């Protein structure tokens, strides 16, 4: 089961990155309910093992491409985010003091906290893309304008996987011309 979840997460991340055209030092947010992955109601059955399976499918792909991962915490930590100190410094995000736990922050954020070389927490970001595994509501952490990304991978475990990328805002009205490379 864990190998299947790892592979689903890996495949979903590859598809998202292919669609989002992220570059090194871009920021990608992941919200992940291990409860939903296991077929339970969000917040009811946190599982470090399921979170580690997802993390091990996603993180190496991001790390290889130099993309920063922001792991969204659960509602008990007001959806704070765990990221590498380098990412927080690069983007100028102020730090907050919290260490996620499976029942206060969530298993995925806890897994990221223990896997990162220098983990820190921040309250808000503006990511260039995101993956929501299990209806964790990552939209608040995406830069405007979010655009849905449809994947072949519809679920990770039992949880729905919904992804998005962002694009610059259109301005100028009907006579304006737009750069198709930025769409």
C-alpha positions in Angstrom: 0.0 0.0 0.0 2.8 2.5 0.9 4.6 1.9 -2.3 1.4 2.5 -4.3 0.8 5.8 -2.4 4.5 6.8 -3.0 4.1 6.1 -6.7 0.8 8.0 -7.0 2.4 11.0 -5.3 5.4 10.9 -7.4 3.4 10.6 -10.7 1.1 13.5 -9.6 4.1 15.7 -8.8 5.8 15.0 -12.1 2.5 15.9 -14.0 2.0 19.1 -11.9 5.6 20.2 -12.6 5.3 19.5 -16.3 2.2 21.7 -16.4 3.3 24.5 -14.1 6.8 25.1 -15.7 8.3 26.0 -12.3 12.0 27.0 -12.0 14.6 26.6 -9.3 13.7 28.5 -6.1 10.0 28.6 -7.0 7.7 27.7 -4.2 5.2 24.8 -4.2 2.7 24.3 -1.4 1.4 20.8 -0.5 -1.6 20.3 1.8 -2.0 16.6 2.7 -4.5 14.8 4.9 -3.1 11.4 5.8 -6.5 10.6 7.3 -8.2 11.1 3.9 -5.5 9.1 2.2 -6.4 6.3 4.5 -10.1 6.6 3.7 -11.0 8.4 6.9 -12.5 11.9 7.6 -9.9 14.7 7.5 -8.3 15.2 11.0 -9.6 12.0 12.4 -6.8 9.4 11.8 -3.4 11.0 11.3 -0.8 8.6 10.0 2.9 9.3 9.9 3.5 6.2 7.7 1.0 7.5 5.1 2.5 11.0 5.2 6.0 9.6 4.8 4.9 7.6 1.8 3.6 10.8 0.1 6.6 12.9 1.2 9.0 10.3 -0.2 7.2 10.4 -3.5 7.1 14.2 -3.8 10.1 15.7 -2.1 13.0 14.1 -4.1 11.4 15.4 -7.4 11.2 18.9 -6.0 14.7 18.8 -4.4 16.2 17.5 -7.7 14.7 20.6 -9.5 15.6 23.1 -6.8 12.0 23.9 -6.1 11.1 24.8 -2.5 8.4 22.7 -0.7 6.0 24.4 1.7 4.2 21.8 3.8 0.9 23.2 5.0 -0.1 22.5 8.6 -3.6 21.6 9.6 -6.2 24.0 10.9 -5.0 23.6 14.5 -1.9 25.6 13.5 -4.0 28.0 11.4 -2.6 26.4 8.2 0.9 27.6 8.9 3.6 26.3 6.7 6.8 24.3 7.2 9.7 25.1 4.8 13.4 25.2 4.7 15.0 28.2 6.3 16.7 29.0 3.0 13.2 29.4 1.3 11.9 31.6 4.1 15.0 33.8 3.9 14.9 33.9 0.1 11.2 35.1 0.1 11.6 37.3 3.2 8.9 35.5 5.1 8.8 36.2 8.9 9.2 33.1 11.1 6.8 31.9 13.7 7.6 29.5 16.5 5.8 26.2 16.3 6.8 22.5 15.9 4.1 20.5 14.1 2.9 17.2 15.6 0.6 14.6 14.0 -2.5 15.9 15.9 -1.5 19.6 15.9 -0.1 20.4 12.5 -0.6 17.1 10.8 1.5 14.1 9.8 2.7 15.6 6.5 3.9 18.8 8.0 5.5 16.8 10.9 7.2 14.6 8.3 8.5 17.6 6.4 9.7 19.2 9.6 11.8 16.2 10.5 13.1 15.7 6.9 14.2 19.2 6.2 17.8 20.2 7.0 16.7 23.5 8.6 12.9 23.6 9.1 11.1 26.7 10.0 7.4 27.8 10.2 5.8 30.8 8.6 2.2 32.0 8.6 1.6 32.7 4.9 3.2 32.4 1.5 2.4 33.0 -2.1 3.4 29.8 -3.9 3.7 29.4 -7.7 1.9 26.0 -7.6 0.2 23.7 -5.2 -1.1 20.2 -4.6 -4.0 19.6 -2.3 -4.3 16.0 -1.2 -7.6 15.4 0.7 -9.4 18.7 0.6 -6.9 20.6 2.9 -7.7 24.0 1.2 -4.3 25.3 0.0 -5.8 28.2 -2.0 -4.9 30.7 0.7 -1.2 30.0 0.0 -1.2 30.4 -3.8 -0.3 33.7 -5.5 -3.0 35.2 -7.7 -4.1 34.0 -10.3 -4.6 30.3 -9.6 -5.3 28.0 -12.6 -6.5 24.4 -12.1 -4.2 21.7 -13.3 -5.9 18.5 -14.3 -3.9 15.4 -13.7 -4.2 11.8 -14.7 -3.7 10.9 -11.1 -7.1 11.8 -9.5 -6.4 10.3 -6.0 -3.5 9.5 -3.7 -4.7 6.6 -1.6 -8.4 7.4 -1.0 -7.8 11.2 -1.0 -8.7 13.5 -3.9 -5.7 15.2 -5.5 -6.4 18.7 -6.8 -3.6 20.8 -8.2 -3.1 24.4 -9.4 -0.5 26.7 -10.9 -0.5 30.4 -11.0 -0.1 32.9 -13.8 0.4 36.7 -13.9 -2.8 38.8 -13.9 -4.2 40.0 -17.2 -4.4 43.7 -17.4 -5.2 46.1 -20.2 -8.6 45.1 -21.5 -9.7 43.8 -24.9 -7.0 45.7 -26.9 -4.1 44.3 -24.8 -1.7 41.6 -26.1 -0.5 38.9 -23.8 2.7 36.8 -23.6 1.6 33.2 -24.3 4.7 31.9 -22.5 3.3 33.3 -19.2 -0.2 31.7 -19.6 
